[in-house]
């Protein structure tokens, strides 16, 4: 997933971040409003707008899914709005703030708490009551703490440890396996770092998914409580342990530091693996695309855990179809018909051909992975990692929370402040944002 940060509908987008087996004719719309208008929607023509972001290859496939949907639902016309992610969110910012916008659109999972709280997106809990949610990846992840459902998974992003096989072979380092711990990562990074050729053992940037939050979760810690309402940077000892571990990589130049990022290496962390700057990198399913394009000989492994009570945490993000809460009832009915069709086997099989994410239907996704040819050899790791998957601290002020702690983490990793100041100042900054959300 190409991540996007959006603090509110009127906020400026930050471009620095990223982040039920029903057939096409099965299922029913359970919403009372939708049910009352179902027969009308099936007979009266209605036009809806469906907006998403993707690369050119994916647009052709998505366009085919939309075309087949309209062939099946002849009274519904879909205006397809396909753009890159930046344009997609720029458009949403303006259109939704004006009370307009597309009927159905893609939204990254971490933003669902915010958008649902702002009542920008439709509650789909009753719509989905007849869908076998366990047949799909993603529904559990996008449920609110109250158990409500505000979207339908379009594609799943889950992290793995990517590694450059040529670099490992040259350094005589054994490939990562399921028994690796964070200590093994550190020892391998020392052997894989070659300062003469500007090769780093691993990329551990000051970034929530590629770096600090992943490491904290590997150590069995978290920076927020379970309810995502209280900062635990001071109270959770694993947070300190994780940051001290990460700091070693920066101090020993085993990962590109700030000075390195100012030059040719740049701070485009997501390019480090495909540009052969780092030998290892924590990243999602979609990163295979750039690695393949650049001819990198690579594979993937389960994300290692700390040997001291850690977990094989894998960052999980569901790219999600959501519905505009301000759409008309006829548009909502038609929009739900599209979302329901997308969950059907025909559409899921087409969606599984895309390399940008794992399709939601478990049976279809597993078959697609089993039929995969080429790199990475151990692509099934992505499915195996589902049992270790966790969110990125998703909450109603997710981007603001992240924006509050990130510069403090940056100061710590670059040596400007010590660990105690990182934890106390980070905790204070995070809690201030979280408290604001309660008002």
C-alpha positions in Angstrom: 0.0 0.0 0.0 1.2 3.5 -0.7 0.4 5.1 2.5 -1.3 8.5 2.9 -1.7 10.6 5.9 -4.8 12.7 6.4 -5.4 14.4 9.7 -8.9 15.7 8.9 -11.0 16.4 5.8 -9.6 20.0 5.6 -6.0 19.1 6.5 -3.1 19.2 4.2 -2.0 15.7 3.1 1.4 14.6 4.2 3.2 12.9 1.4 6.0 11.6 3.6 4.1 8.4 4.7 2.9 6.1 3.3 0.7 3.6 4.8 -17.7 -14.2 3.5 -17.6 -15.9 0.4 -20.6 -14.5 -1.4 -20.8 -14.7 -5.2 -21.7 -11.8 -7.4 -25.3 -12.7 -7.1 -25.4 -13.7 -3.4 -26.0 -11.8 -0.2 -28.5 -9.1 0.6 -28.5 -5.6 1.8 -29.6 -5.6 5.4 -29.8 -1.9 6.0 -33.4 -0.8 6.7 -33.1 2.2 4.4 -31.3 0.1 1.7 -33.8 -2.7 2.0 -36.8 -0.4 1.4 -35.2 1.0 -1.7 -33.8 -2.3 -3.1 -36.5 -2.9 -5.6 -36.5 0.7 -6.8 -32.7 0.6 -7.2 -32.9 -2.5 -9.3 -35.4 -1.0 -11.7 -34.6 2.7 -11.8 -31.3 3.8 -13.4 -28.8 5.2 -10.9 -25.2 6.5 -11.4 -22.5 6.2 -8.8 -18.9 7.3 -8.6 -16.2 4.8 -7.6 -12.8 6.3 -6.7 -9.5 4.4 -6.1 -5.8 4.8 -6.5 -3.5 2.3 -8.3 -0.8 2.0 -10.9 -1.7 1.7 -14.6 -1.6 -2.1 -14.6 -4.0 -2.3 -11.7 -6.4 0.2 -13.3 -6.9 -2.1 -16.3 -8.0 -4.9 -14.0 -10.1 -2.7 -11.8 -11.7 -1.3 -14.9 -12.6 -4.8 -16.0 -14.2 -5.6 -12.6 -16.3 -2.4 -12.9 -17.3 -3.3 -16.4 -18.4 -6.8 -15.4 -20.3 -5.3 -12.5 -22.3 -3.0 -14.8 -23.0 -5.9 -17.2 -24.5 -7.8 -14.2 -26.3 -4.7 -12.8 -27.6 -3.0 -15.9 -29.5 -0.3 -14.1 -26.3 0.9 -12.4 -23.8 3.1 -14.2 -20.4 3.5 -12.6 -18.2 6.6 -13.2 -14.7 5.3 -12.5 -12.2 7.7 -11.0 -8.8 6.1 -11.1 -5.8 8.2 -10.0 -2.5 7.9 -8.2 -2.7 8.0 -4.4 -1.7 11.6 -4.0 -4.4 12.9 -6.4 -6.9 10.5 -4.9 -6.5 11.9 -1.4 -6.3 15.5 -2.6 -9.6 15.0 -4.3 -11.2 13.4 -1.3 -10.0 16.3 1.0 -11.8 18.9 -1.2 -14.9 17.0 -2.2 -15.8 15.3 1.1 -15.3 18.6 3.0 -17.8 20.2 0.6 -20.3 17.4 1.3 -19.8 15.8 -2.1 -17.3 13.2 -3.3 -17.5 9.7 -4.7 -20.2 7.2 -3.6 -17.6 4.4 -2.9 -13.9 5.0 -2.4 -10.7 3.4 -1.2 -9.6 4.4 2.3 -6.6 2.9 4.1 -7.5 1.0 7.3 -5.8 3.3 9.8 -8.1 6.2 8.8 -11.3 4.3 9.5 -11.5 5.4 13.2 -11.2 9.0 12.2 -13.6 9.0 9.2 -16.2 6.9 11.1 -16.0 9.3 14.1 -16.5 12.3 11.8 -19.5 10.5 10.3 -18.0 10.9 6.8 -18.4 7.2 5.9 -21.5 5.0 6.2 -21.9 2.4 8.9 -22.1 -0.9 7.0 -22.7 -3.2 10.0 -26.2 -4.1 9.1 -25.3 -4.3 5.4 -22.8 -7.0 6.1 -24.8 -9.1 8.5 -25.4 -11.9 5.9 -21.8 -12.1 4.8 -19.6 -14.8 6.2 -16.9 -12.5 7.5 -14.6 -15.3 8.5 -14.2 -16.2 4.8 -12.2 -12.9 4.3 -9.1 -11.3 5.5 -9.4 -7.9 6.9 -12.8 -7.5 8.5 -11.5 -8.1 12.0 -8.8 -5.5 11.5 -11.2 -2.8 10.3 -13.9 -3.3 12.9 -14.2 -0.5 15.5 -13.7 -1.2 19.2 -17.5 -1.3 19.4 -17.6 -4.0 16.7 -19.0 -1.9 13.9 -18.0 -2.3 10.3 -17.4 0.7 8.1 -15.8 -0.9 5.1 -15.2 -3.9 2.9 -11.5 -5.0 2.4 -10.2 -4.5 -1.1 -6.6 -5.7 -0.6 -4.5 -6.7 2.3 -1.0 -5.4 3.1 1.1 -7.4 5.6 4.8 -7.0 6.4 7.6 -9.5 6.0 11.4 -9.3 6.3 12.7 -8.8 2.8 16.3 -9.7 2.2 18.8 -9.5 -0.8 20.0 -13.0 -1.5 23.1 -11.8 -3.5 24.3 -9.6 -0.6 23.8 -12.5 1.9 25.6 -14.9 -0.4 28.5 -12.5 -0.9 28.9 -11.9 2.9 28.5 -15.6 3.7 25.5 -15.1 5.9 22.8 -17.7 6.2 19.3 -16.6 5.0 16.8 -15.7 7.6 14.4 -18.4 8.8 11.4 -18.8 11.2 13.7 -19.1 14.2 15.5 -15.8 13.7 15.3 -13.3 16.5 16.1 -9.6 16.6 19.6 -10.6 17.8 20.1 -12.5 14.6 19.1 -9.4 12.6 21.6 -7.3 14.4 24.4 -9.8 14.0 23.6 -10.3 10.3 23.4 -6.5 9.7 27.0 -6.1 11.1 28.3 -8.7 8.6 26.2 -7.3 5.7 27.3 -3.7 6.1 30.0 -2.6 3.7 30.9 1.1 4.2 33.2 1.1 1.2 30.3 0.3 -1.2 27.8 2.2 0.9 25.8 -1.0 1.6 23.9 -1.1 4.8 22.9 -4.3 6.7 19.3 -3.1 7.1 17.0 -0.2 6.6 15.5 0.9 10.0 14.4 4.5 9.3 12.6 6.9 11.6 9.3 5.6 10.2 6.3 4.0 11.9 6.0 0.9 9.7 9.5 0.5 8.3 11.1 1.3 11.6 10.2 2.3 15.1 6.7 0.9 15.7 7.5 -2.4 14.1 10.6 -2.7 16.4 8.5 -1.9 19.5 6.0 -4.5 18.6 8.7 -7.1 17.8 9.8 -6.7 21.5 6.3 -7.4 22.7 5.6 -3.8 23.6 3.3 -1.1 22.4 3.3 2.7 22.5 -0.5 2.9 23.2 -2.9 1.0 25.4 -5.3 -1.5 24.0 -8.1 1.1 23.8 -5.7 3.5 21.9 -6.5 6.2 24.4 -3.4 6.4 26.6 0.3 6.6 25.8 2.4 3.8 27.2 5.9 5.0 26.2 6.9 5.4 29.8 4.9 2.7 31.5 5.8 -0.1 29.1 9.4 -1.2 29.7 9.5 -3.0 26.3 9.3 0.4 24.6 12.6 1.4 26.1 14.2 -1.9 25.3 13.1 -1.7 21.7 14.4 1.9 21.1 17.7 1.1 22.7 18.0 -1.8 20.4 17.1 0.3 17.3 19.6 3.0 18.4 22.5 0.5 18.0 21.9 0.3 14.3 22.0 4.0 14.0 25.1 4.4 16.2 27.0 1.7 14.3 25.9 2.9 10.9 24.2 -0.4 10.1 21.3 1.6 8.7 21.3 4.8 6.7 21.3 7.7 9.2 20.1 11.3 8.7 23.4 12.4 7.1 23.2 9.5 4.7 19.6 10.4 3.8 20.7 14.0 2.9 22.7 12.7 0.0 22.2 10.3 -2.8 20.6 7.7 -0.6 17.7 10.1 0.2 14.9 9.6 2.7 12.7 7.7 0.3 12.9 4.6 2.5 10.7 2.5 0.3 13.3 2.6 -2.5 16.3 1.4 -0.4 15.7 -2.3 -1.1 15.1 -2.0 -4.8 18.1 0.3 -5.2 20.2 -2.2 -3.4 21.2 0.2 -0.6 20.2 -2.2 2.2 20.4 -6.0 2.6 17.2 -6.3 4.7 14.0 -4.3 5.1 10.6 -4.7 6.7 8.0 -4.0 4.1 4.6 -5.1 2.8 3.3 -7.3 0.0 3.3 -4.6 -2.6 7.1 -3.9 -2.4 7.6 -7.0 -4.6 6.7 -4.8 -7.5 9.7 -2.5 -7.3 12.1 -5.3 -6.4 11.0 -7.3 -9.5 11.2 -4.2 -11.7 14.8 -3.5 -10.6 15.9 -7.1 -10.9 16.6 -7.6 -7.3 17.3 -11.2 -6.3 15.4 -11.4 -3.1 13.2 -13.5 -0.8 11.1 -12.9 2.3 10.9 -14.3 5.8 8.8 -14.1 8.9 9.4 -10.9 10.9 11.8 -11.9 13.7 10.9 -11.4 17.3 12.9 -10.4 20.3 14.3 -13.3 22.3 13.1 -11.6 25.5 9.3 -12.0 25.3 8.9 -10.7 21.8 6.4 -11.5 19.1 6.6 -12.0 15.3 4.6 -8.8 14.8 3.7 -8.0 11.2 2.2 -4.6 10.4 -1.2 -5.1 8.8 -3.2 -2.6 6.7 -6.4 -3.3 4.9 -7.0 -1.2 1.8 -10.8 -0.7 2.2 -13.8 0.2 0.2 -16.0 2.6 2.1 -19.2 4.4 1.3 -19.9 8.1 1.4 -22.4 8.8 4.3 -23.9 11.7 2.4 -24.8 9.8 -0.7 -28.5 9.4 -1.5 -30.2 6.2 -0.5 -30.4 5.1 -4.1 -26.7 5.7 -4.5 -26.0 3.8 -1.2 -28.0 0.9 -2.4 -26.1 0.8 -5.7 -22.8 1.4 -4.0 -23.4 -1.6 -1.7 -24.3 -3.7 -4.7 -20.8 -2.8 -6.1 -19.1 -3.6 -2.8 -21.0 -6.9 -2.5 -20.1 -7.8 -6.1 -16.4 -7.0 -5.3 -16.5 -9.7 -2.6 -17.9 -12.3 -5.0 -15.7 -15.0 -6.4 -15.4 -13.6 -10.0 -14.3 -10.2 -8.9 -12.0 -11.7 -6.2 -10.2 -13.9 -8.8 -9.6 -10.9 -11.0 -8.4 -8.9 -8.0 -6.0 -11.6 -7.0 -4.1 -11.2 -10.2 -2.9 -7.8 -9.0 0.5 -7.6 -7.3 -0.4 -4.6 -5.1 -2.1 -6.6 -2.3 -3.5 -9.9 -1.1 -7.1 -10.2 -2.2 -9.6 -10.4 0.7 -11.3 -13.8 0.0 -9.2 -16.3 1.9 -9.8 -19.3 -0.5 -9.0 -17.2 -3.6 -6.0 -15.6 -2.0 -4.5 -18.9 -0.9 -5.0 -20.4 -4.4 -3.3 -17.4 -6.0 -0.3 -17.7 -3.6 -0.1 -21.4 -4.2 0.0 -20.8 -8.0 2.6 -18.0 -7.8 5.8 -18.4 -9.9 9.0 -16.5 -9.5 10.2 -14.3 -6.7 9.9 -14.4 -3.8 10.3 -18.1 -3.4 8.7 -18.1 0.0 5.8 -15.8 -0.9 3.5 -17.9 1.4 5.2 -16.1 4.3 2.8 -13.3 3.7 -0.2 -15.5 4.5 1.7 -17.2 7.4 2.3 -13.7 8.8 -1.5 -13.1 9.0 -1.5 -14.9 12.4 1.1 -12.3 13.7 -0.6 -9.3 12.1 -1.4 -6.2 14.1 -2.4 -2.6 13.4 -0.2 0.5 13.5 -1.7 2.0 16.6 -4.9 3.0 14.6 -6.9 5.6 16.5 -9.1 8.6 15.7 -6.1 10.9 15.7 -3.6 8.5 14.3 -1.7 10.9 12.1 -1.6 13.6 14.7 -0.3 11.1 17.3 2.3 9.8 14.9 3.3 13.4 13.9 3.7 14.3 17.6 6.1 11.5 18.5 8.0 11.1 15.2 10.3 14.3 15.5 11.2 13.3 19.1 12.1 9.8 17.9 14.2 11.4 15.2 16.1 13.5 17.7 16.8 10.4 19.8 18.0 8.3 16.9 20.3 11.1 15.7 21.8 11.5 19.1 20.3 14.8 20.1 18.5 13.5 23.2 18.9 10.5 25.4 16.5 7.6 25.9 14.9 9.0 29.1 14.0 12.3 27.3 12.7 10.4 24.3 10.3 8.4 26.6 9.1 11.3 28.8 8.8 13.9 26.0 7.3 11.3 23.6 4.8 10.2 26.2 3.7 13.7 27.0 3.4 14.7 23.4 1.4 11.6 22.5 -0.9 12.0 25.5 -1.7 15.6 24.6 -2.9 14.5 21.2 -4.9 11.6 22.6 -6.5 13.8 25.2 -7.6 16.3 22.6 -9.4 13.5 20.8 -11.6 12.9 23.9 -12.9 16.5 23.9 
